Amino acid sequence: MRSLFRLSSLSILIASIVSLSAAESRPNILWIFSEDLSPYMGCYDDPINSGHTPVIDQFAADGVLFKRAMVTAPVCSASRSAIITGVMQTTTGTHQHRSSRTTDGVVVPEGLRIHLPPGIKTLPELMRDAGYFTFNSGKDDYNFHYNRGDLYSVGNEEDYLPGMNGWQGNHAKHNMSITEDTWNSRPDKAQPWFGQIEIKGGKANDRYTRRGEKLAANDVPIPPYFPDTPAHRSAWTMHYNAARGADVRVETILAQLAADGELDNTIVFFFSDHGNNQSLRHKQFCYEGGVHIPLMIKGNHPALQAGTVRSELINALDITATTMAFGGLELPDYLDGQNLFGADFEPVKYVVSARDRCDYTIDRIRTVRTDKFRYIRNFHPDRAMLQAQYRDKHKTVADLKRLHDAGELTPYQSAHWFGIRPHEELYDIAADPHQINNLASDAAHSATLKEHRRILNEWMVASNDQGQTAEDPAQLRSTFDLWKGLPIFRDADVNPEYDQFR
């Protein structure tokens, strides 16, 4: 019996040593998760910022650069809800922007709670289950009910206990309590960690640009879908400056990792939740500018060969699956993404993205990006592109309305912003990078149109697209209650779905 006990004890000791060795050998994983940032950088061959994003460009040169990564939603909460679960937001019912929220940021009442489907867990939960220390230095903004303490090892003040969504409430307090070196707060310094650091990216305006690096408004050509006004030039140029500012923020984070001795054992992802925040038609819309993001990964790992450039279409949900794979986790079978470096990786033929209600603006758009084309379907074509929205007080919107009333917009601009939208849009991306020449009615492209139409129809069924049914009245009422007291909502010609609550 004593021999058996000694043998059992020895087995436990060996298992413990093996387990400890495995934990120590696993890499740390950091997401530098930018807000609202398009790939206007030198490593993406942008001629304006070439030479002005040196840190990000070197990051790409030191690791793997993905040229054509697409998020599944052009707005933060829906995109982040998908990325943190690895499942399309329209499948989990988290597709309506800023859902499962209350007006004052308290715990969401049961009737307003959106729960993830049974069996689906967030990435941080799975990483914690696998022995990782986890943190999020920045916003969560997830459209489902959860206990933040289940996701993250630190930063779960009383304000963030059950039911909170991580963006509302005392967000500023949360940002102060978790800093860029949060990895140092783990009790066991041998424990591997998974962390998210939010940088403002496209929302940072000009705050972080290096001295002498700021572009002037006339330095950037304006796209043909905007009128040439000072407000539009300023907004458009500001995003190029924001990319330069993101470069400074990435430099700071990498320097902190190095100073703390963490860089050599950390795999770093750099990416954004969606595209350009400053300009209309990008954020919240399904053109390239809304869903095409920067994505690069570097670290001391055999898969991450320096100087690798990959040009295949990439679904941003691959970030989730790849993170799990680097952490040694078994990938759940419900994931919509795949390990970008797995032996069984297969390039996808298309990526689907979706826009649904954004703040109080009700819309439904689906898009299919294939190798050469972008197909867009508008389910509310009678609602103008410039229907009531949160930007209505911006100078760019005021300029559009003023010039439209004066008849001074180009025919395309007038029809695009104020006319009835086409039910279907089809663009040849290489030939028409601004996506202004709709080929949907071109007989020469009828076969291409039908193929993309088929892809979307089959995808909506196969993925159980929750946008096929109207939003739950209780959720819609909460949206109405959230916005009804603000002048921007009261003074706007908002959607008729809200009439039932007036």
Helices and strands as residue ranges (DSSP letters): H 2-25, E 28-34, G 42-44, H 54-62, E 64-70, H 76-85, H 89-92, G 110-112, H 123-129, E 133-137, H 148-151, G 158-160, H 171-177, G 182-185, E 193-199, G 201-203, G 217-219, H 230-259, G 263-265, E 266-272, H 288-291, E 292-298, E 308-315, H 318-326, E 351-355, E 365-369, E 373-378, G 390-393, H 395-405, H 411-418, E 424-428, G 443-445, H 446-462, G 466-468, H 473-483, H 487-490, G 496-501
